[in-house]
Amino acid sequence: MTSLDQELVAAARDIIGRRQKPDWHQVGCALRTRSGRVFQAVHLEAFVGRIAVCAEAVALGMGAAEGDTEIEAIVAVNCAGDVVAPCGMCRELISDYAPDARVIVPGELGPELVSIAALLPNKYAR
């Protein structure tokens, strides 16, 4: 991982550290676009669990709203600051919106960078 990737992990830890709220915001995310912008987001919990929105989806939406959609790297962390892998739905979203994106995931020796394609083999296609 580069220093920019380490800064991205720090940005995800920063947002969940500032905005973590028990039962509401338990995951933070940061993504970096090719332009160098960083978008930070938290997941949105709901009383009806299946309508909760993951932090990765919120961050992707923030980039889209700003017209900055060329995602270079993305990472999510839990409220303890540990890097977590994206869930299956987030893998699909990242792959749909940023098929060349790299994802920071937990590795044996610490966080590591992998392609979204490596996390989503045999992707569904219409």
N, C-alpha and C positions, 0 to 999 in steps of 0.2 A: 504494500500500500504506500502511496505517496503522501507527502505532507498535506496535500489538499484533501486526500481521503481521510486522513486523521482529523483534519479540521472539520470535515463533514460529520464524523462520528461525534466530535465535541459539540457541534451545532445541534445534533439530535438530542444529546444529553442535556444541553442547555435548555432547550424548549420544554422537555418533560420535567426537568428540575424546577423550572419557573411556573409551569402550568399544570403539573400533576395534581389531580384532585381525586381522592378515593371514590371509586365506583363511577367516575365520569371520564377521566383522562388518564389512562394507564400506559399508553405507548406514545412515544415521540418519533418524529421522522424528519430527516433533512434530505433534500435532493439538490444536486448541482446541475445546472444546465451548461451547455457548451459555451454559452456567453459568459459563464462564470458566476451567474446569480445563484444564490442559495435560497431555497424556500423551506421554511420550517413549519411543521404542523403537529397537531395532536389528534389522537383518535377520538371519535365522538360516540360515547356509550348511549344507550337508550333503555328505557324500561322494557321495551320489547327487544330482546337481544338480537334478533335477526335483522333489525334495521340499524344496528350500530354501523358506523362507518370507520374503516381503518385509517390510520394516520397517513399511510402511503397514498390512499385515494384522495385524501384532503390535500396533500402536498401536490399531487399531480394536477388536481383541479385548480390550485392556486397558480401554478405555472401556466396552465391553459388560459386562465382568466387574464393573465398578463401577456399572453401571446408568446411565451417563452417555453416552447415544448420540446426542444431538443435535449433530452435528459442524458447526461453523461454518467452520473452515479447517484445511487439512492441507498439510504440506510435507515433502519428502525431500531429503536432501543426500548426496553421496558423501563418501568419507573425506578428500578435499581440501577439503570444505566448500562445494562448488559445488551450487547448487540443481539437482535433476534432476526431469524429468517422471516421473509414475508409469507403470509398464508397463501393458500392456493388461489383465492380470488384476486389477491394483490399481485401474484405472479402473472395471472392472466392480464390484469390491467396494465402492469408495467410493460409486458410483452406487446400488448396492443398499441400503447401510446409511445413506447420507446424500445423498439425491438433490438436496438444496439446498446441499450443501457447495461451498465455494470452494477451489480448489487453487492453491498458489503454484508457478509454473513458471518456467523460464528465459525471458526476453524479450530483445528487441533492446537495451534500455536497462537491463537488470538484471532481477531477479525481478519477476514480475507476478502478479496474482490473476485467475483465470478460473473460470468455473463448471465443475463436473464434466460437465455436459451438453455444454459446448463441446468437451471433450476426448473425449467418447464419443457422437458423432452416430449416429443409427440404432441405438440400444441394442437388444440382443437382448431379446425378451420371449417368455415361454412362451405 
